[in-house]
Amino acid sequence: MRSYGYSEIATPTFESLELFTKKSGQDITKQLYNFQDKGEREICLRPELTAPVMRFYFNELRSRPKHLKIFYYGNCFRYERPQDGRYREFFQFGVELVGGSTTLGNAELIDCASSCLCASGLNGFKIRVGHLGVLRNLLNVYGITEEQRKYIMPLIDKGEYVGLEDYLVEQGYSEDQVMKILNIVQYKVELQDFLDLPDAVKPLLKESEDSLAALEELFQIAKYMDDMGTTNISIDLGIARGLDYYIGMVFEADLDELGAEKQICGGGHYSLSEVFDSPDDVTATGFAIGFDRVMLGLQRQNYELEKPDLDVFIVPMGDETLKTCLGLIRELRDNGLRTDMDQGGRALGKNLKYAQARGSKFAVFIGSDELTKGTAQLKNLDTREQVELPIAEILGKIRQQL
Ligand code: HAM
């Protein structure tokens, strides 16, 4: 994220409940850990970080030049039925791009999500990109009610197209309208096919200028992603997203081997200005990666998660060598080497075994002979090679071999 020019911020674990109910209604409390504090304030544990980051933005960062690139890593809490990959406390790693919501900005953000997921070491994830405006504007032309929208969006989100068709027919939508809606939500193609056949979906959208404009926006985003060489992308007009603040481009990343909870990242273009009674309509684009699910995925792919956290282990052999050893430890640590030492006068053999079990690449030991000569024994625990060197040369020698 830093390589894309994002800066990190941190926000509090709890937030005022209103931050989440203002946009989504009281119903959202079913999914929240909310309570009254001792001052009788209605607060909750944050279920996500987008609204908190935007609160931070409207309170503190408004005067900063835009676009503003913010990233975060933090715990989130949702009152959900816990299952494999779905927890009540989990971690999100996300970004918000405030005020840079051009098609180029949107494309770069998806590219950033893809790069982050690649950098985690995960293989085989897929990113699906859509645009809420394509279907939403057509449904508006068809005169959809708010109640109908609330019913059908979760069906689209879950891919329950038979239930969707039954409901639309039951609600009196014409055969032609139902056919168009079903074709749009099931339009899923690879990025290149979308770019090669830009007119494929247009006939379905003829009745809505705004839908065509949304499709054009998605096409521009797709083109930029192609230019950037973003990997693992497909186009999916059936993405609905569960949260209420999205207004444009939306995307999700899946890792199939995680089964039911396969979504490892989600995001899109949104507006939260009305929550903060902001006179200027600042829109933003962002995403959050489900950190726990990425870790689960890495585990399933047998990624080596446990990396040694030690470079050098120092063994003072006798109290009289301790001062010299402590001086050497200071020098190694100050130079960024992860260094630990024997804490209890264990025999050398046991200390070497311990250092190896910790994954340390080197052991250094100093006995009374070495002390007199101003030297130390440096042992490479991988090759078993041991050399005696002046203490002043230990750091340089380790650096050469690390
Ligand atoms: P979200 O899709 O609700 O979006 O969550 C993002 C990711 O967090 C999901 O894709 C999933 O990997 C992970 N996640 C969600 N719930 C759980 C859970 N109970 N246990 C484990 N992992 C979970 C958001 O939260 C938006 N704020 C993303 C965003 C940022 N949109 C714009 N900016």
Boltz pocket constraint, residues with backbone or C-beta under 6 A from the ligand:
constraints:
  - pocket:
      binder: B
      contacts: [[A, 47], [A, 48], [A, 49], [A, 50], [A, 78], [A, 80], [A, 85], [A, 86], [A, 87], [A, 88], [A, 89], [A, 90], [A, 91], [A, 92], [A, 94], [A, 95], [A, 96], [A, 242], [A, 243], [A, 253], [A, 263], [A, 264], [A, 265], [A, 266], [A, 267], [A, 268], [A, 270], [A, 285], [A, 286], [A, 287], [A, 288], [A, 289], [A, 290], [A, 291], [A, 292], [A, 293]]
      max_distance: 6.0
